[in-house]
Amino acid sequence: MLQQGDDHSSGPDARGREDLQEFLGQEAPLHLLDDLTKVNPVTLETVLRCLQARYMADTFYTNAGCTLVALNPFKPIPQLYSPELMQEYHAAPQPQKLKPHIFTVGEQTYRNVKSLIEPVNQSIIISGESGAGKTWTSRCLMKFYAGVAASPTSWGSHKIAERVEQRVLNSNPVMEAFGNACTLRNNNSSRFGKFIQLQLNRAQQMTGAAVQTYLLEKTRVAYQASSERNFHIFYQICKGASADERRQWHLPEGATFCWLPNPERTLEEDCFEVTRKAMLHLGIDTPTQNNIFKVLAGLLHLGNVRFADSEDEAQPCQLMDGAQCSVRTSASLLWLPEDPLLETLRIRTIRAGRQQQVFLKPCSRAECDTRRDCLAKLVYARLFDWLVSVINSSICADPDSWTTFIGLLDVYGFESFPDNSLEQLCINYANEKLQQHFVAHYLRAQQEEYAAEGLAWSFVNYQDNQTCLDLIEGSPISICSLINEECRLNRPSSAAQLQTRIEGALAGSPCLGLDRLSREPSFMVLHYAGPVQYHTAGLVEKNKDPVPTELTMLLQQSQDPLLRLLFPTDPEEKSQEEPSGQSRAPVLTVVSKFKASLEQLLQVLHSTTPHYIRCIKPNSQGRAQTFLREEVLSQLQACGLVETIHISAAGFPIRVSHRNFVERYELLRRLLPRTAPGLQSPSPSEGPPEWLPHAEEAPPHRLLRDILCTLPALTRAVATPGDPAEATPAPIHCGRTKVFMTDATLELLECGRAQVLEQCARCIQGGWRRHRRRKQARQRRAAVLIQAATRSWLTRRRIQRLHMAATVIKRVWRRWRVRMAFLASKELDGVEEKHLFQAPRSPGSFPLPQTQTWLLGAIIRLWPLGLVLANATMGVRGFQRKLVVWACLQLPSASPSSAPVRTAHEQDGVTSIRALPQGSIKFHCRKSPLRYADICPEPSSYGVTGFNQILLERQRPGHV
């Protein structure tokens, strides 16, 4: 029962908050929420709790509106990606009603292409940091499409479809071997971005694919951070090559290479046979493969070439001990002359003047190392691009044979390290562009929903990242333009000078931060995912990506067929690489190339219908069933989900259907004022008004209108005097099927609901107390009546039993008296009887008065009853007892103590001793079977008097 307290708060208490959360969450556990948009309210805390609950329940995929959030389980789950499950999602009539999965996204994109009259290209953008599972997700999606879209049709051959499917799947292990590496965060981290187009014909069957790559981390060939490894392919050829191949490639057992750290670690990706089989299926024959691996072995030996400082600056640097052998081996593997190779690494060529005079200058030790690393990076980058072109030529279909495509974009996630340089700037710049594309698409989806509900789009405000993009790529002045300008200037650029130019030219940008405590020249960019500090040291050199002309000319002199293919002696290329004089063309920097490729990618994405998969890593240690909220929060910020949540919060994060809204807030209609003479204002004491019982029959729009009409009164009730918020309308909008409101409006409605519930509780408490007291009064009256009736029945029952006993005694006594009289008369003879009647009477035998005669006769008739009462344990006492005994013995009416006892001989006439009672009379009584027959209510002391009191007194033990 509700208890009424003294203090009544206007807002909901803790229990009310819990009830509100249950209402907003539809009383569903968090791990059962398949979509984060169903979490009410949409806040960062509730999103983290929902993801954690689902991850602990082994549910790794969750929808977030137009985005699928994928948590890395860090454990093998074969049944989660089985062919049977793929077929289940493909054959489902409505796959979106199944559990969230990457197959749901894949099937949705496939059906979008298949069902539209004018097919629209689809794209799936997979993002996340290293180790979150982007590569695995891309691989599973390609398997899914190869299974559902590569089946043969009536016009196609089964062998052709099978070949296309196999080639598409085999492109993955090749690209992972040459483009992935082991990092601190992930054993199979993609060090490049790729966009894969799965090409479909008019019958929606996959006929081919195309791969486009972005920003390969070629610096990893020559530099690996601590505890990290080089690309997988180097470890595969060292561990998987046969003895004969080791001799050909000069890779003896136990050999150590400077560019091959941590070779003792064995990973699943170090499978050489899988890579070779995949390359064979892609059309790369065995001789070409051996040629590729021989070039890679030559790069490993090139990394062992070490230089020593020269004592004379006019002389080239000397080789360290053992380096000469490495130079010889590397030159033989690359089919390069040894002396020109060594000369190119140690001496640079300078062209000056209009006549382009050539000067030779010995390089310092640092410059020699840089030229060596540049040679290795140049060869590997050309080799990677050539592999991509071979893969495309193998799996790409004829342009006339396909009409639409489904794109898979696997890009870097947002990166922020202690030392950030040009690579991180390009990666974060790409993420800013993709975030802008995502926000635009998400807001477009919001706009479609609001338009479907009949709401205006102008209600939603959000923070756009266009300011940050203007800082990075804007015109005319931006970070990229300043870096490119430094590259075009024919003068050395210092890190401090670049920092000064950036801070001076872009000081007015709100997204440019300054770190005055930094000892190294740097600048800070406030990205959407957080601030990142970029060091300016080496930034210009990396942007130039200088490739000395003599290195290219050296590689063109190689007799290796693969290197001759990678470095052709093309006059156009030569003229482009060797600009001279005033006809020098603008330098094509790394930033310029990346920006151009990114713009091309965004044009492709804008022409498609995008779908987003955000891969999240629950912990950095790679442990299963471990969910670290801080790390997940940083990833949610990096992939843009936090910004999406903020956008939702800026709009209407609370969305309730009409039915649920009316069911919860219909009682607010009690607060409506009186609008008609016949309709009185409802009050808690009067109960519900007349129209409330028929609320179910009322139209929903009328109920909604009545509920919304109470908001001004609630706003005035909670507003303080003079508060301008009193005149502000409540931010709530009623759509066609949902009610959209903010957190403030929800709190206002809950406050009014709590007020009405409090009034109802008081009314219920008063009615309950009144009902309880009336019930107690009725029970008391009923108990009194029942007790009185019970006492009356027990008394009547007792009197009836006594009356029946008296009747029996009287009947027996009459029978006994008649018998005694008969026996007495029979014993008397005639003489005595005659003498008895004729003899004179003695004085003591004179006739008594009539009253005494009647009393004596009554006593004689009732003397057995008197004898019973005399022998009873309780009843008459004292004189009454003696009187009864005296009457039963037929004593004279005088005092019992003074009456003489006369014998029969002293009497006149003759009497028989047998006429007197002989012995004692015993009465045998049996207990009644009735339950209350022997129970007699306590008689009142004034209700019965006299002889009746003797009959009705309770028998008490201890009396004779």
N, C-alpha and C positions, 0 to 999 in steps of 0.2 A: 504494500500500500504506500502511496506517496505521502511523504511527510512534509509539512509546511514549515519552512524555516523563517527566521527573522530577516535574513539578508537575501535579497533577490538581485542578482546581477543582470544587467541589460543584455549582455552578449552571451554566446554559448560558452559553457564551461569545458573542462577537459573531456568529460564524457560526451558532450555535444560535439566537440571537435572530432572525436573518434567516429561518432555517428555520421558526421558530415563527410568524413573521409570514406566511410563505407558507402554512403549514398553516391558520392562522386565516382568512386571506383566500382559502382554497381555490385558491391560486396563480393568482388572476385579477388582471389589471391593474386599477388604481384606476378608470380611465376606463370600464371595463366593468361596474362595480358599479352596478346600477340602483337599489339601495336602500341608504341609509346605515346601516340596521340590519344589513346584511351585513358592514360594516366591523368587524373584530375587532382589538383591543378598541375599543369605542365611546368614543372620546375626542375632545376638541375638535381636537386636532392631526390625527388621521386623517380627521375630517370635513372639515376645511379642505383637506387634501391631495386628498381624493376630489373635492370640488367644483371645485378648481382644475384637476385633471387632466381632468375631464369638460368644463369650460368651454374649455380649450385645444383639446380635441378636437371643438369645435362641438357639444357635447351640453349643452343648456341646461336640461333638466328631470331631476330626480332625486327619487326617492321617499325619504321619511324616516318609515317606518312608516305612520301614518295621515295624513301631511302630504306635499304635493308642493312641492319647492323649485324655484322658477323663477328662473333667472339672466337678467338683461337682456342680450341679445346686442349691443345698440347698433349694429345694422346690419340692413338689410332682408333677410329670408329668406322670400320669397313661398311657396316650396314647403313651408315648415313649417306653413302655415295654409291650404293650398289646399282647395277643395271635395273634390277627390279623396281627400286625406288624411282629411278628416272622414268621408267615406263608408267609407273603409277601417276606421277605428276603430268606426264604427257597425255595420258588417257583420261584424266579427270575432267568431268564436264566443267567444273569451276575450280581450277587449281588455287585460286586466291583464298578459297575457303579451307584449304588444307593448312598444315602448319607452315610457318614462314621458312623458306629455304631458298638457296641460290637457284634451285631448279624451278621455283615459282617465278623468279625474275626471268630466267631463261625461257620458260614456256610462255610467259606473258609477252615478251618481245617477239617470240616466234609467231604467236597468234595475232599480234598486232600487224605484222607483215602479211600474214596469211589472210586475215579477215577483211582488210580494207579494200575498197574498190580501187582506190589510187594508193598503192602501197607507199608507206613512209618508212624511210630508213630508221633503224633503231640503234641505240648505243647504250652500252653499260660502262659506267665510269667506276673503276675499282680503285679505291684510295686507302691509305693507311701507312703507318710507319713500318720500318723494317722489322720483320718477324711477326707481323699481324696476320699473314696468310693471304696476301694478294696473289702471289704466284700460284699457290694451291687453288685458289678460287678461280683464277683464269684457266688453269688446267682442267678443273672439273667442268667448267662451263663449255670448254671446247669439246670435251668428251660427250657432254650432253647434246650439243648441237650436232656433233658427228653422228650420234646415235639416232636422233629424231629427224634430222634433216638430210641425211645422206642415203636414205633408203631408195632403191631404184624404182623407177616408174615404168610405165608401159613403153615409153619411147627411149628410155635409157638402158644401158647395160649394167648388169650387176657388178661386173668386174671394174667398170669405170667408176662407179660409185664407191666401191670398196677401196680403190686406189686413191681417190680423192680423200676419203676419210682417213686412211692410213697416213697419207702425206701431211695432212693438217695436224694430226696428233704427233707425228714425228718431228714437226718443227719445234715443239716445245723442248725436248731434251737437248737439241743442238743449241738453241738460243740460251738455255739455262747453263749449259756447259761453258759457253764463250762469254756470257754476259752476267752470270751470277757469281757470287763469292761469299765466303764465310766472314761475317762481321761479329762484333761484340754482341749484337742483338739478335742475329739470325744466322743460322747455318747455311741458308740458301737465299741470300738477299739479292734481289735484282738491282744491278748497278746501272740500269738504263731504263728509260721509259719506252713503252711500245703500245702501238695501236693496231689491233688485228681486225681486219675486215673479213667477215665470213660472207661470201658471195652466194646469193640465192637466185635461182631462175624464176620464171613466171609461175612455175608449179611449186614454188617455195622449197625446192630441193637444193642442197648445198653443192655447188659445182666447183668451188675453189675458195681461196683465201689470199689475203695480201697483208704484209707486215710492214709497218713503218716505225722506225726507232727514233728516240730522242735522247741526246746528251749522254752518251756512253762515258762512264767514269774511267777514261783511259789512263789517268794518272795512277790507278791501282797497279798497273803493270810494273811500274818502277818504284812505287812507294806504297807500303802497307803499314797501317797503324799497329800499335802494340797489340798482340794477341789476335790479330786478324790475319787473313790469308789472301793469297792472290786469286785470280779466277780459277774456277774448278778444272778447266781443261789442262792446266799445267800439272796439277796433281794427278790427273787421270793418266797422262802419258808417262809420268814417272812411276806410277804404281801398277798400271795395267799393261804396259808394253812387254812384249816377249823378249827373250834373250837376244834374238837376232835383231829385233827392232832397237833394242838398247845399244847394240854395237853400231848400228847405222846412225843413230841419233846422238851417239856419244853421251849416253846416260847410264853410266855404270852404277852398280849397286852401292848404296851408301854415299853417293856423291851429294855434296852440299852446294846450294845455290843461294846467293844473297837475296834474290827476288822470290824465293820460295820458303817463306817462314812457316813454322809449325807443320812440318811434313809428317810428323808422327801421328797427328790426329786423323782418324779414319771416319769419314762421313758416308752417309748413304749416297750422296751425290758423286762420290769418287768411283763411279761405275763406267769404266772405259768402253766395255763391250756395248752397252746400251747406246752410247753416243755414236759409236762406229756403225751400228746397225741402223740407227736413225739417219745418219748421213748417207748411208747406202740407199735407203728407201727414197731419199730426197734427190737422188741422181748423182751424188758425189761418189765416184768410183774409188776403188782402193788405192791406185797410184796417186790420185789427187789427195786423198786423205793422208797418205804417207808424206806427201810433199808439204801439206799443212803442218803436220806434227814435226817435221824436220825444221821448218821455219820457226816454230815455237821453241824447239830445243835450242836453236841458234840464239833466240832472244834470252833464254835462260843463261847461256854461256856469256852473252854480252853483258849481263848484269854482274858477272864476276870480274869485269875489267875495272881495275882501280888505278887511280892516278895519284902521283905524289907531287908535292909542290916543287917547282923548279927554282934553283938558286939564281938563275939568270932569267930575267923577264923576257929577254930576246930569244930564249930557247924554249921549245915546247916542253910540256910536263913529261916527266918520266913515268913509266909503268911500275907499279909495285910488284913485289915478288909473286910469281905465279900468274900474273895478269897476261903475260905474253902468250902463254899456252891457251888462255881463254880467248884471246883475240884470234889466234890461229884457228881454233875450233869453231868459233862463231863465224869467221869468214868462210870456212869450208862448208858449213851448214847453210849459210845464206848465199853461197856461190858468189862471194865478193872477193876481190883482190885484197890481200892482207894489208899491204902498205898503203894503198889509197884509203882503206877503212880507218887505219890508225891515224893517217894524216888528216882526214876529215874530222875526226873526233878532237884532235889537238890543235888544229890551225883553222882559223876562220878567214873567209875571203871578204874584203871590203871593196865596194865599187864606189868611186867618187868622181865628181866632175862630169862635165857634159860628154866627155869622151869615154866615160865609164872606165876609168883606169882601175886596175885591179891591184889591191894591196893584200898581202898575207900578214896576219898578225897571230902570234901564238896566244893560245887561250890559257887563262888561269885554271887552277884545279877545279874551282866551282863551275866555270864555264865548260870545262871538259865533261864534268858529270852531267851538266844540263844538256849538252849536245848528245851524250850517250842516251840519256833518258828520253830525249826528244826523238831519237831514231827508233827506239823501241816502241814508244807510244804511236808514232806515225805508222809503223808496220802493222801493229796490232789493230789500230783503228781502221786502216784500209782493209785488213783481213776480215774484220767484223762486218764492215759494210758490204764486202764482197759475198760473205756468207748469207747476209740478209737478201741480197739480190738473187743469189742462187736459190734460196728458199722460195722467194716470190716467183721466180721463173718456173719452179717446180710445182707450186700449189696454186698459182694464180690462173684463173680461167680466162678464156677469151672475152674481151669486153662485150661482144655481142651475145654471149651466152648467159649473162646474168643481168638482172634488172634492179635488185635491191641488195642491201647488205645489213648485217648486224655487227656493230663494232664493239670491241672489247678494249678498253683503255686501262692500262696498268701503269700508273705513274708513281713517282716518289710521293711520300707524305711530307708534311711540314717538318723541317729540320732546324734545330737550334743546338749548336755545340759550343764548347768553350772557345774554339777557334773556328770562326766562320769566314769563308772566303767566297770566291766567285761561284763555285758550284752550289753552295747553299743559297746565294742570292738568286741564281737562275731557278733553282728548285722552288723556293718560296714565292718567286715571281709567278711561276706557273700555277702554284696553288692559289695565289691571289686571283688569277684569271679564272681558274676553275671554280673558285668560291663565288666569284661574281656571276658566273654562268649558273651555278647551283642556286644561288639566292634568287636570281631572276626567274629560273624555272620554278622554284618552290613558291615564290610569290604569285607566279602565273597560276599555279595549281590552287593557291589560296583564293585568287581572284575568281577562278572558275567555280569554286565551291560557294563563295559569297554570292556570285551571280546566280547560281542555281538556287540559292536560298532567298534571293531577292534583296540582298544587302549591297551597299555601296562600297567600292574599294577604297575610297578616300579615308576610311576609318583606321586603316592600318598604317602605322609609321614604323620605319626600321632604319637601322644604321647601315648605310651603304659603304663599301670599301673602295669606292671610286677615288677617294682622296689619296689613299695609299698607292693605288695604281698610277695616279698622276705623278706622284713622287718618284716612282720607279721608271715609268716609261713615257711620262707626259712630254708634251711639246710646248715651247721650244727647249726648255731646260728641264732636265731630270737626271737621276743618278746614271742611267744608262747612257744618256747623251754626253754627260761629263766624262764618263769612263772612255767612251769611244773617241771623244775629242782628245783626251790624253794620249790615246793610241795613235792618232793621226799626227800629232805634233812631233816634229823631228828633233826631239830633245829628251834627255832622260827625265823621268818622272819619279818624284819621291812620294812616300806614303803620307808624310805630313802635308805636303803641298796639295795632294788630292783631298785630304780631309778638310783643309782650309777652303778649297774651292767648293766642295759640297756644302759645307756649313754656311758659307757666305752666300751662295746662289740660291739655296733652298731653305733659308732660315725661316721663311714665313709658312712653311708647310706644317700643319699640325701633326703629321705622322713622322716627322723627323725628330729623333731624340738625341740628346747629348749626354755623354758620360764623361764628366770632368775628372773622375777619379781613375780613368784608364791610363796606364802608362804607355800603351802603344797607340799609334794613330788609328782611329776607328770612327765609325758613325753608327747610329742606331736607327732602325726602322721599326715603327710600331705597326706590326702586322695584325690582322684580325685574330690570329691565334696567340698573339703575345709579342713582346718586343724581342728583337734579335740584334745583336751587336756584330757588325762586320769589320774585320781588320782590313785596312787599305794596303798593307804590305803585300807586294806580289800580285795585287789585283789587276793592275794594268798589264803586266807581263802575261798573266793567264788569259786575259781578254784578247791580247794579240795572238796568242798561241803561235809564236813564231816558229816557222820551219825553215831553217837555213837552206838556201838553194843548193849548196854543195851536198847536203844530205839526200835531197831528192835526186840529184844527178848521179850520186853514188849508187843509189838503189836502182836507178834505170840501167846501170852498167851490169847488174846482176845477170848471171846466166840461168838462174832458177826460173822455170816456166811460170811458177805462181807469182813471183815478184815482178817478173816482166808484165804479167797480166795486171797486177796491182799498180804498177808504176809505168805506164806506157810512155813512150817518147812522142807525145802529141804536141805539135807546134802550138795549138791554141792554149793548151795547158801551160806550156813553157812560157808563152807570152804573158799569161795571166800571173804566173808565179814570179816572173822577172820583169816587173814594171820598171821602166826607165825614164829618166828625164822628166820633163814637164807633162808627159802623157800618162803619168802615174795614176792608176785608178784608185778609188777609195778602198781603204783596207776593209776587208770583210772579217769582222771580229767575231768572237764566240757569242757575244751578246746579240749581235745582229743576226747571226745564223739562228740562234735559238729563238729569238723574237719572231723571225719570219716563219719558222716551222710551227711555233705556237699559234700564230695567227691563222695559219693554214689549218691547223687542227681544230681551232675554235670555229672556223667557218664550217668544217665538216660536222661538228657537234651541233651547231645551230640549225643545221639542215636536217637533223634527226630528232627523234623523240628520246630524250635521255632517261636513263634509269641509274640509280646510284646504289653502290654497295660500299659501305664503310667498314673496313676490317679493323678490329680492335684487338690489341694484345692485353690480356688481363694482368700479366705481370712480366717483368723483364727477365726473370730467371727461367722461364719456360716450364714452370711446374703446373701440373693439372690441379683443378679444384682450388686454385688460389686466385683471389680477386682483390687486387689492390686499388682502392678507390682513387687515390691520388694519381696514380699512373693512368688509370682509365679516364679520369677527368681531363688530364692534359691531352690525351688523344682525342677526346670528344671536342675539345677546343680546337685542336689542330685540323680535324677533318670537317669542322664547320657545323657540327650538330648543336653545339652550344649557341652559336649564332642563330641557328634555326629555332632553338627553344626561346631565345630572346625575341625573335620575330613573332613567335606564337604568343609570348607574354605581352608584347606590345599591342597585339590585336585583341582577340577574344579567346583566351585560353580555356575558358569554361564553355563547353558546348553540351547542352542537355536536350534530349528529345522532348517534344511537346507532352507526350504521355507522362514521362517521368517528372517533368517540371510541374505539371498540374497535380500529380499525385502527392508531391512533397509540399507544394506551396499553396494548395487550394484553401487551406485553413486561414490564409491571410485575408480572405474575403470577409472574415469577421470584423476586420478593421475598417471596412468601407463605411462611410457616413450614411445617414438616412437620405434616400433619394426620392421617396414617394410617401404620401400620407399613410398608405397601408403598410409600408415596409418600415419597421422600426429598427433602430440601431441595435445590432446584436450586442449582448452583454453576457459575461460568463454566467451570471446567475440565472438569466432567462433561458439559457440553452441555445442551441443552434437556431438560426432563423428558418423561415418556412421554405426558402428556396434551396437550402443546403441538402436536404434529403434527396432532392431531385437534381443534384449536381451532375450525376452521371448522364442524365437526359439532356443537359445543356450542351450547346455546341462547344467544341474545344476552343475556338477563337473567342467566344464570349468569356469563357473561363480565363483564358490568357489575358484578355483585356481587363477583366476585373482584378486579376492579380497584379498586373502592371500599374493599375490605377492607384494601388496602395504605396507605390514607391515614393511619390512626393511626401506623403505623410510620414513615412519612415525616415526620409532624409531630414525633414524638419525636426523629427523627434530626437535624432542623434546629433544634429548640428547645434553648435553653441550659439548664443545670441551674438549677432553681428558677424557671423561667419559667412563669407561669400559663397561657400560651398552649398549653402542652403538653396540658392537659386540655380545651381548647376544641375542639369538633368542627369539622371542615372544612366551610365553607359551600358545600356542593354538594348538588344535588337532581336526582334522575333522574326525568324525566317519561316520558310514554308514547312519545314519538318523539325527544325531545331531552334533553340533559344540561345543566342550568343551573348555572353556577358563577361565582365572582368572580375578580378578577385574582389575589388571593392564592392561591386554590386552583389556578389555572392555573400559577402559578409553582412551587407545590409539586409538582404533577404533572410539570412539565418538569424539575425538579431530580431527582426519582426516575428519570425517563426517561433523563436524562443519566448518572446513576449506573449504570443497567443497561447502557446503551450503552457506557460506559467498560469495564465488566467484559467485555462481549462483544468489545469491541475488543482487549482484552488476550488473551482466549482465541483470537481469530482470529489475532492476531500470533504467539502461541506455536505454534499449529498450522501457520501458514504457514512460520515459520522451520524447524520440524521437517520439514515436507514438502520445503522447499527443500534442506536438508542431505541428506536421504535421496535426493533426486533427484540431487544432485551426486555422492554416493557411487556410485549406480548408474551414472551416466554415466561416472565414472572407471573403474569395473570394466569396463564395456562397451568403453571406449576401449582399455584394456589388451588385452582379448581380441581386439578388431579388429586392433590393431597386431600382436599375435603371429600371428594367422591370416594377416595380409597378408605378414609377413616369411616365414612358412613357405611360403606359396604362391609367393612370389617366388623363394625358394631352390630349391624343387622345380622350378619353371619353368626356372631357370638350369641346374640339373643335367641336366634333360631335354634342353635345347638342346645342352649339351656332349656328352651321351651320343649324341645323334643325329648331331652333327658327327663324333664319333670313329667311329661306325659307318660313316658315309659314307666317311671317310678309309680305314678298314680295307678296305672293299669295293673301292675304287679301287686301293689298294695291292696287294691280292691279284691283281686283274685285271692290273695293270701287271707284277707279278713273274712271273706265268705267261707273259705275253707276252714278257718279256725272256728268260726261260729258254728259251722256244721258239726265239726268234731266235738265242740263243747256241748252242744245240745244233745248229741247222741250219747254222751257219757252220763248225763243227768237222768236220774230215775224220776218217775212220776211223783213220788212222795216228796222228795226234797224239792222238786220243782213247784209242787203245790204249796208246800210250806214256805217256800221262798216268796210266793206271791201273796200268801195270807199272813205271814208273820208281821208283827209290828216293826216299824222302822226305828232304828236307833237315832239318837240325836245327830250323830255325825252323818247319817244317811238321809237326812231330810232333803226334799227336792231343793235344788239350787235355783237361783233366779234364771230367768230365760236367757239373759245375756251371757251369764256364766255357763249355762248349759250349751249354748251355741258355740262359745269359744272352746269349751272342753271337747265338744264333738269335732270341731275343726282340727284341734290339736291331735286328737286320737286318729283322725283320718290321715293326717300329714306327719305322723311321728316318724316314719322312716326317713322322710326328707330332713327332718330335724336331726335325726341320728347321723345322717350324711354330713350335714353342716357342722355338727359337733365334732366329728372326726376329721374334718378338713384341716389342711395346714394353715389356712388363712381364712378369715371371715369374721363371724361374730365373736366377741370377747366379753368377759366379765359376767354381768348379770344376765345379759341376753343369752349367753351360752348356758348358764344354769337354768334359765327359764325354759329353754328348749329341752334340755335334759329332763327337767322336771315334768314337762308336758308329755314327753314321750313315755315316761314311766307311770303316767296317770296318777301323779301325786296330787294332793289337795291344793286348792288355790291359795292356801295360806302360805306362810313363809316356809321355804324348804327345810330350813334348819330346825323349826319347831314342830313340824308335822310329824306325828307318831306313825310309825310303821306298823300296819296291822296285817295280820296274817289272815288266811282264808278261814281259819277255825274261829277267829274272833268275830268274823262277820256273821250277819244273820243269814241263815241259809247255808247251803253247801255249794261251794265252788270247786272247780277242778283246776288243779295246778297246771294241767295241760292246756287250759285256756290261755295261759300266759305265754308270752314268747319264750321259746327255749333257745339258749345259745345266742351267738352273734349273727348278724346278717351281713353278708359280703356281696358287694356289687363289682362285677367284672366289666371293665370298660376297655374298648379297643381304640387305638389312636386313629384319627380320621385320615384317609389318604389325601385329602385336600391340602394344598400348600399353605394356605393362610387360615385354615379352620381353627387352629389352636392359638392364633395370635389375636389378642384383644387390645384394642386401643386404650390408651390411658384415659380413664373417665375423669371428668372434672369433679372437683371436691364438692361442688354445689349443685350438680345436675341431678343426682340420684340420692334419695334419702330413705331412711327406714329400712324396711325389709328388702326393698329392691336394691339398696346399697349392699346388703349382705349377699345377695345373689350375684351382683356384678363386680364385686371387688376382686382385684387380681390376686391370684394365689401366690403367697410368699413363702419361701422355705424357712424353716426354723420354728414353725408353730405346729402345735399338736392339734 
